[in-house]
Amino acid sequence: MRQHTAALALFISIVCVISALATRHALEAASEDPGIRQVELLIGQDFDMCKSGDIVCPAKLPICDDPNVAVPVDLSSGMGFRGVAKGTTLCSAASAVGPRRVFRITVR
């Protein structure tokens, strides 16, 4: 019985390590995704999507996964995102034409 318990514990440990490595690889691959625009902001700083040329404006329906890190804001030239607190989150907005554009917002 002890051998079965030890073997099961070893098996679970191996599965956990493989799962952790796979998750790490997936996160690294996602951070290098060419479809996601990398944006770095300071707290209180705005990113102007329309002036950046990354999206066809007028943009609409903005959303951020973690509004504690970044939030959508209306700017004089259109729409943007504002850094709220340190961290990283994904934000997106619908373009006037084409699919939604995804931004990885990192606030320092």
URVENLIN-V757945 format. One record per residue. N is the residue number from 1. RES is the residue in one small letter. SS is DSSP state (hx for helix, st for strand, lp for the rest). OMEGA is omega in whole degrees, 0 to 359 (none if undefined). BURIAL is + if it has 24 or more other C-alpha atoms within 12 Angstrom, else -. Layout:
# URVENLIN-V757945
N|RES|SS|OMEGA|BURIAL / N|RES|SS|OMEGA|BURIAL
This chain:
# URVENLIN-V757945
1|m|lp|179|- / 2|r|hx|179|- / 3|q|hx|179|- / 4|h|hx|179|- / 5|t|hx|179|- / 6|a|hx|179|- / 7|a|hx|179|- / 8|l|hx|178|- / 9|a|hx|177|- / 10|l|hx|179|- / 11|f|hx|180|- / 12|i|hx|178|- / 13|s|hx|180|- / 14|i|hx|179|- / 15|v|hx|179|- / 16|c|hx|179|- / 17|v|hx|179|- / 18|i|hx|179|- / 19|s|hx|179|- / 20|a|hx|178|- / 21|l|hx|179|- / 22|a|hx|178|- / 23|t|hx|179|- / 24|r|hx|179|- / 25|h|hx|180|- / 26|a|hx|179|- / 27|l|hx|178|- / 28|e|hx|179|- / 29|a|hx|180|- / 30|a|hx|181|- / 31|s|hx|180|- / 32|e|lp|182|- / 33|d|lp|181|- / 34|p|lp|179|- / 35|g|lp|180|- / 36|i|st|180|- / 37|r|st|180|+ / 38|q|st|180|+ / 39|v|st|176|+ / 40|e|st|180|+ / 41|l|st|168|+ / 42|l|lp|178|- / 43|i|lp|181|- / 44|g|lp|181|- / 45|q|lp|179|+ / 46|d|st|172|+ / 47|f|st|182|+ / 48|d|st|183|+ / 49|m|hx|184|+ / 50|c|hx|179|+ / 51|k|hx|182|- / 52|s|hx|183|- / 53|g|lp|181|- / 54|d|lp|184|+ / 55|i|lp|177|+ / 56|v|lp|182|- / 57|c|lp|15|+ / 58|p|lp|176|+ / 59|a|lp|181|+ / 60|k|st|177|+ / 61|l|st|178|- / 62|p|st|178|+ / 63|i|st|175|+ / 64|c|st|180|+ / 65|d|lp|181|- / 66|d|lp|181|+ / 67|p|lp|174|+ / 68|n|lp|181|- / 69|v|lp|181|+ / 70|a|st|180|+ / 71|v|st|174|+ / 72|p|st|177|+ / 73|v|st|172|+ / 74|d|st|179|- / 75|l|st|182|- / 76|s|lp|181|- / 77|s|lp|181|- / 78|g|st|186|+ / 79|m|st|178|+ / 80|g|st|177|+ / 81|f|st|180|+ / 82|r|st|175|+ / 83|g|st|183|+ / 84|v|lp|181|+ / 85|a|lp|181|- / 86|k|lp|178|- / 87|g|st|180|- / 88|t|st|177|+ / 89|t|st|173|+ / 90|l|st|176|+ / 91|c|st|177|+ / 92|s|st|177|+ / 93|a|st|177|+ / 94|a|st|179|+ / 95|s|lp|175|+ / 96|a|lp|175|- / 97|v|lp|177|- / 98|g|lp|185|- / 99|p|lp|175|- / 100|r|lp|177|+ / 101|r|st|183|+ / 102|v|st|180|+ / 103|f|st|172|+ / 104|r|st|183|+ / 105|i|st|176|+ / 106|t|st|180|+ / 107|v|st|182|+ / 108|r|lp|none|-
